[in-house]
Amino acid sequence: NTLLSTIDLAATTAAASLGTAASDSRGSRSGRGRAGSGAADQGEKGLLDDIWQFVMLLTTSHPLSEDDKRRLRDQADGKGDWGPDANQGIFGDCYLLATLQGYSQTKEGRQKLRDHVRWDEEKNCFVVTLYDNGKPVDVDVDDYYSDGTKDNQRRPTLMSLYERAYGKYFGHRDLTDGGNPENDGMKVVSGADGRHVSTMNIPLLGGNIPLNKYSPQDWEDMERSVKERKVVTGFSNGDFSDGDKVKAVTDTNGDGKIDTENPGSNGGVPDKEGDYRLVGGDYDHRPETEVENHVYTVVDIDDNYVTLRNPWGSNDTPTGSEEGGLIRITREDYEKHFAYTGIGEAP
């Protein structure tokens, strides 16, 4: 208690010294969006953000209640389930959460996550197995990030245990600064190397001209990987030069799928197309967005569309946001905005 009080006092003092910058940073989504790649060096603002994120990490962990432990033990033992939406919090760990979402959307994938979480009666905590350069490491977890991933009822899930284990083992900077979806997401969770395909460029002296096109072989590879239930992620580091708005369909009737032709399984009307904003682009050229790049889970690919799941658990419209992470965009928009597609192992 004395240690916690000391940390709380230090955090409060540091937060007060940050003044307006801290207040602005705390309420923003910058942590959620800057996760696709390592955070760019933004000078003084970047330093203040780093300090604030560190302060938040010192004060944001919350002990697991007895009810939490019972529910999470059921999830780990196969007696309970959790939803596929991560509902990302303040941390820039979409690269990790997109991977966890990929596993969480199938029965086999959920079992894969369960296989690496066990309850230790003597320690009165969960033990989560992660991988560091292919070697398994066990991390004791008896709390979770109160501002991290949770279910729609704001309760911790198995994804919360993975997120907390990642932060405890790899450190706060790795959790907040962002990472690569293959090495910092797929390989950490599964122990197996991921791979990627990317859009083509025309090489020129001093640089490249992006074509924003995947080859037919790449599309075939991506489609096959999704059908084989491999974890597939889309990295929004493509062309945002003319904005981030697209015509898209989300799960507007809230039945957990996207279907514009048939009534929802909950009796609602078919899902409808609308204007939405994709998260991503180059932070240096779009500072007003407060984000750099973002990682989505690829849920489905067909001849015309790519269906994604946003780790935020919601998708932005030009005037607000809609709950539910699913969003379906055209293949053309995916090629343009998502220049990098990561592919992991099948569970």
N, C-alpha and C positions, 0 to 999 in steps of 0.2 A: 504493500500500500504506500509506503514511504517513497519507493522508487517511482511508482506510477504518479504520485503527487508531484514529485520533482520533474518528471518528464512533462506532465501537464502544465506546470508553471513555466518551464522552458519553452514549450510550444506556444503557450499563450503570449509570452513576452516576444518571441520571434514573430508571431503573427501580427501583433500590434505594431512592431517595427516596420513591417512590410506595408502597412497602411492600405491605401487604395489599391495598390497592385495585388495584394493578397486577397482583398475582398472581391475584386474582379475575377481573379483566377479561381477562387473557390467555387463560384457559381457558374463557371463556363464549362463547355464540353471539350475544351482543348485536350484534356487528358485522354478522352475517349477517341479523339480523332487523330492524334499525332502518332498513333501506334504502328502504322504500317512499316515504317523504317525508323532508324534511329532519329531522335529529335534533332532538328537543325540548331546550330548555334545562333541564337538570336540576340547576342550581346547582353545588355543589362536585363532586358525582359526575360531572357532565357535563364539567367542566374536567379532572378526572383522566382520564376516558375520552379526551378530546381529546388530552391530552399523551401518553397511552399509545399511541393510534393513530398519532400522529406518530412516536414512537420506533420503533414496529413498522415503519412505512414506511421509516425510515432504514436499517433493518437486514434487511429481508425480501427485497430483490431478490437474484436468483441468476443468475449468468452462464449463457447457453445453452451446453451442451456441444456438441461436434462431432456427437454422435449426435442431440441435440435439433435442431440445425440441419438435418441431413439429413432427419430425419423431418418437420419443419415445412416444409421446402422441397417435399417430396413432397405434403404437404397443400395448400400454396399452389398447386402446379402441377397438381393434380388427380390425382396418382398415389396419393394416400393420403387417408384419411378420418379423421374424429374423431366421437366419440359426442355425442349431443344433451344429455347431462347436464353441467351446468357444474361441479357439485361445489364450490359456493361456499365460499370460505375465510373469513378473519376480517373482510373488508371489507364495508361496507354498500352493496354495488353490485348488489343484485338487480335494480334497474331496468335496468341495463346488461346483466346476464347473462340476464335473461328475454328481452330482445331478441335476443341472440346465440343463445340456445336456439331461438327462433322461426325464425331463419334456418337453424340447423344441422339441423333436422328434415326438410328437403326437399332434393332434388338441386339445385333452382333456388336455394334459399336459400344452400346451401353455396357455390355458384358466386358468388353475390353477395359473400360474405365474401372469397372468393379474389381477386375482381377488385380488391380494395382492399389486397392484401398482395403485396409483391414483394421479391425478394432483390436487394440491392445488393452486387455483387462487390467493388467498390472500397472501400466502407465496411465490408464484412464484417458486415453487419447486415440486418435486415428493415426495410422502410419501409411503415408502415401509414398509409393515408389515412383520416382522420376528417373531420368537418364541424363548423365553428364558425359558427353562424348561417347555415348554408347554403353557406359557403365552404369548399372543400377545403383541408386542412392535412396535410402529410406529417410523420410522426413516426418518427424512427429508433429501432429497438428491438433491443437485443442481449442483453437479460436478461428475466426474468419474476419475478413475485411468488411466492416459495417458499410463502407462506401464502395464495395466491390460487387462482383456478380452475385445475384440472388434470383429466386423465382418470382413469379408475378405477385406473390403475397409477401414479398420482401423477406423471405426466409432463405438461409443458406442451403445449397445443394451440394452434390458431389463435385460439381464444377467449382464451387467456392473452396472446397478442400484442396483441389489442385492449384487454384490461384494462390491460396495462402502458402501452400508448400513451396510453390515456385518462388514467391517473395522471400520466404525464410531461407531457402537454400541458395538462390542466385543473387539475392540482395535487392534492395529497394530501387537502385538505379536501373537494373535490368527490367524491373516490372514497370517503371514509369516512363522510361526513355523510348520504349518501343523495341521492335526486333523483327527478324526475318521469319516468315511463317514456316519455312522448312526447318531451319536449324534451331530456332528458338521456340517453335510450337510443336511441329510434328515429331522431330527427333527427341525432344525433351519428354514428350508424353509416351511415345511408342518405343524409343530406342533405335528405331530404324531410320535410315537416311531418306529424306524426301527428294523430290526432283521438281523441275518446273519446265514449262514451255512459255515462250514469250513472243510478242508480236515482232514482225520483221522490220529491219531498218535497211536503208541504203547507206553503205559506208562511204564517207567522204573524208578528205584530208581535214583533220582537226575536229571531226565529229561525225554524227549520223543524222540522217533525215528519217524520222519515224513514218512508217507506212500505216501503222495501226491496223495491221492485218495478221491473223493467224493463218498458217498454211492449212490446206485441207487435211494433211496428216496430223497436224496439231489438234484440229477440231475432232477428228476421229479418235485421237488419243484421249482427249478430254471427255468426250461422250462415253467412251468405253470405261474410263476410270470411274465416272459417276455411276454407271450401271453396275459396275463391279463393287459398288459401295465403298470405294476408297475415299479417304478424306481429301477433298479438293477445295482449294481456296482461291479467291480472286483478289488481286492486289491492285488497288485503284491509283496506280502511278502513271496513268495514260494521259491523253490529251484533254485538258479542261480549258483550253484557250478561249472557247466561246461559251463558257459557263458550265454549270453542273446540272441543269434542268433536263429531264427526259420524260417522255411519255412512258408510263409503266402501270402495272397492276399490282396491287397489294391484297392481302387477305382482308378485304373490307367487311365481309360478313362474319369474320372471326371464327371460322370452322377449322382452322389449321391447315388449309390448303388454298391453292389459287385455281379458280375455275370460273371463266367468264361466260360459260354456256349453260350450266346447270345450277339449280338452286343449291344453297349450302346444305351440308349435312345437319345443320342446326335449324333448318327451315328458312334461313335468310335468303335474300335475293342473290343472284350471281354476283361475283366480284366485278368491279367496274374499273376501267382505265382512268387515269388522271395524271396530273403533273406532279412529279416528285423530284427531289434533289439528291443526287448521289454524293457520297462523302469521299473526298480525295482531292488530288491535284497537288501542284507544287506550292508549298507554303510561301516560298520567297516571292512568288509572283501573284499570290492570292492571299495577302495577309488578313484580309477582312473575314476570311472563313475560319480563322483560328485553328485550322487543322492542316496537317501535312498529307499523309496518305492513310488509307484505311484498308483493312482486310475483311472481306466477307466470306462466308461459307457458300460454296456452290452446291445447290441442292438438286438441280435438274438441268439438262440441256436437251433441246430437241431441234428440229430443222429451222425453227424461227426464233426461239426464245432461250434465254438463260434465266433460271430462277435462283435467286440468292437469298441468304439469310443474314441480315445486319446484326452484328453482336450487340448493338444498342438495344435490341428488342423493340425498335420502332423505326419508322422511316419519315424523313422530313418532307413536307409539302412546302410550296412557296410561302405559305402563311402560317404553318404550324407543324404538327407531327401527328402520325397515326400509330396506334399501338400495334404490335406484332412485327416481327423482324422480316417476314417474307416479302420479297419484291421480285417481280418478273419484268425483265427488260429485253429488248431485241438483241439479237446476236450482233448487229451492227453497233449498237450502243456499248455492248460489252467489249467488243474489239477496240472501240475508240477510247474508253475510259479505263479498261483493265488490261494493262500491257503485260501482265505477269500472272500466270496461273500455277499455283503450287499443287503437287500431287503427292499424297502420302500412301501408306500401305493400306490394304484392306484389313479390317479387324479379324 
